[in-house]
Structures are given as structure tokens and as C-alpha cells.
Amino acid sequence: MTQQAHDFQMCDECGKDVAKIWRVHKGHKFCSTCYARVFKRRMCPKCGNFAKLPKNDADAVCMSCQVDKPCARCGAIDYIVGKITQYGPVCNSCAPYFRIKEPCEICGALSNRLTRVSRFDHDKRVCQKCARSDHGNCGACNRHRLLEKSPDGRMLCHACLTVGEISCPKCSQSMPAGRKKQCEPCYWKELLGKRIAIDSAGFSVPSMGLHFSNFGAWLGEQVGIHKASITIHRYLSFFLDIEKQWQAIPEYTILLKYFGTPGLRKVLLPMRWMMETGLVVMDAVAKAEDSEQRRVAATLEKFKTGTAQRAILDGYHDQLLTGQKEGKTSWRSIRLAMTPAAALLLQAATKEVCPPDQKMLDAYLGTTPGQRAAVSGFVGYLRDGHKVNITLTPAYDKAKKTKKKRLETELLRLLAENDRSQSEQLQLLAVAMAYFHGVAQKEITAAVMKSAVASTDNAGDTFTINGVDYWLPSEFKRKKNDLALD
């Protein structure tokens, strides 16, 4: 059995704790005794009616005059007074915002909407979250309701637990009783129809409204009425833009020029519907060219207008564009040529070198040797157009030096290890063969080294592989059973 709890409050006039505050005037609380002593019957200075007003406040007005004004928070005129604040009266909906937040007696969270719930076996003041802790989505109708545990362990609302299933009034299919008016498929179907009708009414050209309506019906078939009803609004702006620009659905190339490849990529489903219904025919060549043009423009924007790097890149771009207009090159070739040119300029900019010199070019190709052919046109442009003493070093020599340096680093690392395992010893021999004799590392396997005819002297070992003798210094001499395989 619950026991009624009383919250005592202090009277601001006499300082006593009382069970009930009789009156609050301008934020000052009065108990019943102080109210009778302070408030005396006299004429309201505003309306002329008699009322009990504080004797020490000559400007005080009656309660009716205090609340005869709009809500101080939302501005409502016709409302039920929820609280009289220092700013004026507020409605029931706004009153909680003027309460002092207090901790929930269950979870401790601060809230200005504490309440007691009669169905709980306690009399604590709780926040809204704790007050609805026994609510959730019903396991049958999926509605957010007060739940009860069913015999099969599911948490169900009262209707689904007591009634079970009923027939849908619209489609006559069986549905959980908690849904009441219609089953879930009927709900989403009706919602999709309403949203299509609302959106279609926003078109000034009837044919565009019909196009949008047809697209909505197609979308429901393609992705399902549930998802279609949720996502249909996001495509409205696309159709409205088309109506504003052309009043009808134009050709694909016109759409591509206006929206661009990224813009059309955001509306894949409407474009797919247009192509399936024959309203537009996709031009793959135009699409590819538009994509390449935008990537070239993005490459140019890596440098601010007015900088030396941007001036060089613009000049190279204009030279490439001349070849494209003459039919000598394609947009894809322009993009492939511009990419390493911009990368080289960026790398040179970090060293405050402009235009890039031979040292910058060698450093760039040292990290990205695969761009050697693509950057050759830009190197020629720098040499001819900007009189830069720059040239491409022979690719074979450069790659050979890079590979030799890598093998040398790996060789020194392996030699520094005192206690090498069987696999590490094999790796050391493979790297040594590649470094000293140019034998491919993939050819040096444990089987090859075991079958190699080897002669040993104090200075080193001689290996015979594929009929060729290779000698390695004693630093690479194998210990016994180093390459033995189980």
C-alpha cells in the first residue's frame, strides 16, 4: 500500500515550512496565515473590481487582470493559465520551462517535468523517461504502447494481448489488433499516395505533376512502398528544377550540362525511371567527357587564382585544350596529363621552388616512377614555354638505381641480425644474389639452393644455379643445415 508523501515548502514571508503555499505574488510565496495577514480586500486599480491584494503593493492588480494578456513565452491569446511568472502569465504548455529543474528520484536526471505515476508500486517523482520505462514497441503491431508480457514471452500492447488478430477494414487481411484502423501495408500505401498527391500539387505544369506521380508509383514498385513513402520527398526538388528550367523533361545532354555528372549521380532512381520509360536516352560518351572536364577543373582549383603555380598550370591547360579542339587529344588524356603536372607543382611549392627544376622532377619521379610518361608533356612545356633547364633522365638508369638502393638497404638490415632463422638466411642469400649478380629474388628458393652445386673456400661460397657459377663473400656463408628442410 502506498503512502501519500507531502512536499513541504518554505513561506518566504514567515520562513516556516508548510504543506501548501497559499499564494505566490511576484515570486514571493505566502502560507495561509501570511496570506490572511498581508492580503486585504480593496479595489483593483485596473478593472475596478474588488479583490484581495497585498497591502504593501499599491500597484498590485487582481488575478483576472494579471492573466488578461498573451502567454509570455509563445504569445497564445486563448489559453488556460499554467503559471504566473515574473514575465507574465504562461500557458500550460509553456509552464514547465519556468520550473526549476529537480533530480528524478529514480535515475537522478534533472528535469522540470517530474511526475508521479499511479501504476507504479512507489510514490516517487520521476522524469518523463522513467515515467514511460514500461512502454516500448509492441512485438505484434509495432506501435509504441504500454507493454505487458504475453505467455509466449513477447512484450505486447493490451489490444494485441487480449484480442490477438483482426481483419484489416481496408484489405480484409489479418493484422494485429493494436493497429486498429488499417494494417501496416495499407498504412504505407496510403501514406505514399498522400505524399505523391501533395508533392504533385506543387507543380504549375500539369505534365510535370503527372511525371512525378508516375515516378512515385514506379518507385513504390522498385524499392517497396515503405521506403518509397519515406524517400519520395527528396526527389521533388529535382523535378521542380526541371520544370523551372524547361517546363518538360529535356534530352540527356541538356540535363548533363545543367546538373553535371555529380548532380545526376544524386538522382539515380529518377534518371533510371526516365531511361526505362524512354523519356531520356543516356549518352555514355557525353557523360564520360563531362566527368573528365570536372576532374580537370578540380585539378586547376588546387591552386589559387593569381599564384605562379596557377599561371603555369593554366598555360599548360590551354596548350592541351588547343590540341583537344583540333581533335588531337581527348579529355581523358588532358586529365591524365594535368594530374602529374599539378602534383609536381605542389611538391615544388612545398620547397618554395617555382617553376619546378631538375631536382624537383627527379625527386617526384623517385617517389612516383609510374608517372614518368604522363609528366613528359609538362616537362616539355616547362622547357619550351618557361625556358627551364629540365629533362627526363633515362628511365632504365633511374629505376635501376632505385632498385639497387632498395636492395642495399635490405641487405644491410639482414646482415645486422646476428641470429638468423632458416627463412631469414634464405632471404639474405636471395637479396645478395640480386644485389651482386642481378639474379631475380623469386628464383632463389630453398629447393634451388639445396640442389646448387657449391664449392667453399675461406673467402666465400660458389653456387652453381642453372649452369652459372655465382660467388658470394664469406659474410653470407651458410651454417650447417641452414637450408635443411624437414
Secondary structure, DSSP 8 states (H G I E B T S, - for coil): --------EE-TTT--EES---EEETTEEE-HHHHHHHEEEEE-TTT--EEEEETT-TT---HHHHSSS--TTT--SS--EEEEETTEEEETTTGGGGS--EE-TTT--EES--B--TTSSS---B-HHHHTTTEEE-TTT--EEEEEE-TTS-EEEHHHHHT-EEE-TTT--EEEGGGTT--HHHHHHHHHHHHHHHHHTT-SSHHHHHHHHHHHHHHHHHH-HHHHHHHGGGGHHHHHHHHHHHSS---HHHHHHHHHHHHHHTTHHHHHHHHHTTS----HHHHHHHHHHHHHHHHHTTS-TTSHHHHHHHHHHHHHHHHHHTTSS-HHHHHHHHHHHHHHHHHHHHTT-SS--HHHHHHHHHH-GGGHHHHHHHHHHHHHHS--------HHHHHHHHHHHHHHHHHHHHHT-SS--HHHHHHHHHHHHHHHH---GGG--HHHHHHSEEEE-SSEEEEEETTEEEEEEGGG---TTTT---
